[in-house]
Amino acid sequence: MTDSALDRIQTARHRFFDQGDAPRGLVPASILRSWQRCAGLGLSENARPNVEPLAATALREVCQKYEELRRVSLPEVRALYADAHATGSIVILTAPDGMILEALGSANFLDKAARVSLRPGVPWNENHTGTNAIGTAMIEGRAIEVRGPEHFFAPHRVLSCSAVPIVDPFGKIAGVLDLSGESSVHHTHALGMVRFAVDQIERRLFKRDFPGCRVLRVQRDAGLFGTAQEGILVFDGERLVAANRHGLGMLNLVRGDIGRREFGDLFDAKVESLQSEANLRDHLNKPIFVRSDEAAPHRPVTVSTSPPTAVADHRIGSEPVFGEQLTFELDRAERVLRAGMSVLLLGETGTGKEVFARELHRRLGNRMPFVAVNCAGLPESLIESELFGYDEGAFTGAKRQGTKGLLREADGGVLFLDEIGDMPLAAQTRLLRVLQEREVTPLGGGKPVKVDFTVIAATNRNLNVGTLEQFRSDLFFRIAHYTVNLPALRAYPDRRALIETFWRRLAAATPIEASALDVLAGYDWPGNLRQLTGMLRTLVALAGPGSAVGADDLPPMLREQGTATGIGGAATAGALDEIAERAMRQALEKHAGNVSAAARSLGVSRSTLYRRLG
């Protein structure tokens, strides 16, 4: 801080605290408002704040309560940590009430900060610690910088702090990210660095489903789509139910507008006529570029008080019916993962291994990354570069700037290794080293990067030690701390009840006759749950308005009970393909060739329609 700036603030303090004057123009308006609030609380500027850190047990409970916030913020906290350590500063993450959860950075400054109670377990809201970047940012609802004697309490004048509130998709403050250092050092870019980090955190909060809603990406400059500055708006029907700060800012809205504004109030178009990309004019009569994500089947969303995790996805196949035994296995697997160990899922193709993994991810905190890797789907020549990333020039055809790789994308979240039994031996060796060392070395000899993720693996092969020559036993022991066997559909004790439950979720308005249920329950479903759900979707798509689905509406392969159990996967797939293609063409006719509308009505992506129909 320059001498002139310091003199100006000291003059402002003298006029405010000694003369009872409002020193407008000498300090930012946000600082003056905070001083006035603190004085109104009866705080004394020369006192030492009366705060005591939480006991270790209580702090652990608070950290556990906000574990999801900590995990989703971890990559940015770590990135800021490197800068904080180099500049003699510390990076701080707090809960929504200002309670410090994490404080990382320079060891020397951590000691100084602790002397003024800037450490985990201490509340830094204005009520307890006066004017400070964390507490004032919470009240002002925006980025705040508080330097030296701008702090209300005199002992805090050794600090220079920059804080930005982390806002969830529903407009609620989820926490605060802060960078604090010594006031004698000029921290030129601190606030900008924290802003950028919070942009990344808030963008990660939107990497989740909003079932039944239309997600819009908005930009004044189309070149900024896909960046951290991208605006995001979520509509449930006509109503705005979620938004990020960039989306609100572009339309001159505030967080209080979430849940109150309608699409027609904001744009010169009707929401039902919106295409995947559009050039619109907003309510300010300014041009704006809009990209629309595919909308899931409609389901009302509660906005006013429910946190994001309360918005559940009940689409068939995405939230299966977990019976008593699988719920028991979920509970056990969750405990294993929370203890820092790995889980291996075993089961035939189509038994719901990825769905089981995603349910575990939801339980752990579904705003953290979930990176799914199909080990059998990546070409052997590319799997190492895709997993571990590479530096610039690592091989012919490499991207100029290199790439992070999927393992680093999963940092702070869940890494789901599907079909791990088909991973090439060379990649197994490198993966084992990553799991042992918790660091990734990019191809090309780049500097190792620390990573921290939860591992869930899955395969339809028998990975017991010694049964697969091409699978390392030491890797098996690393990924199979706990093993879950997912049953084939033919092993379910009451398939009829299961099918009825799925049908109610998928087509509550379309009745199904008992004779059809008998046929569906009598088939052994070699493709398991994936085949069953595909068939049920197809039957719903083919059902006429108001008509019930009977046994005669089922394909011959299901009605021919005598040969049903002997039908192989190829024949099943062929019949399903024929039914699915017919349903797709009918949907296109119904929606006058509108591919997006047809895809939404079938619950598939546009690319699926293009691929299947040529």
Buried (B, 14 or more C-beta within 10 A) or exposed (E): BEEEBBEBBBEBBEBBBEEEEEBEEBBBEBBBBBBEBBBEEEBEBEEEBEEEBBEEEEBEEBBEEBBBBBBBBBBBBBBBBEBBBEBBBBBBBBBBBBBBBBBBBBEEBBEBBBEBBBBBBBBBBBEBBBBBBBBBBBBBBBBBBBBBBBBBBBBBBBBBBBBBBBBBBBBBBBBBBBBBBBBEBEBEEBBEBBBBBBBBBBBBBBEBBBBBBBBBBBBEEEEBBEEBBBBBBBBBBBBBBBBBBBBBEBBEBEBEBBBEBEBEBBBEBEBEEBEEEBEBEBBEEEEBBBBBBBBBBEBEBEBEEEBBEEBEBEBBBBBBBBBEEBEEBBEEBBEBBEEEBBBBBBBBBBBBBBBBBBBBBBBBBBBBBBBBBBBBEBEEEEBBBBBBBBBEEBEEEBEEEBBBBBBBBBBBBBBBBBBBBBBBEEBBEBBBBBBEEEBBBBBBEBEEBEBBBBBBBBBBBEBEEEEBEEBBEEBBEBBBBBBBEBBBBEEBEEBBBBBBEBBEBBBEEBBBBEEBBEBBBBBBBBBBBBBBBBBBBBBBBBBEEEEEBBBEBBBEBBBEEEEBEEBEEEEBBEBBEEBBEEBBBBBBEEBEEBBBBBBBBBBBEBEBBEEEEE
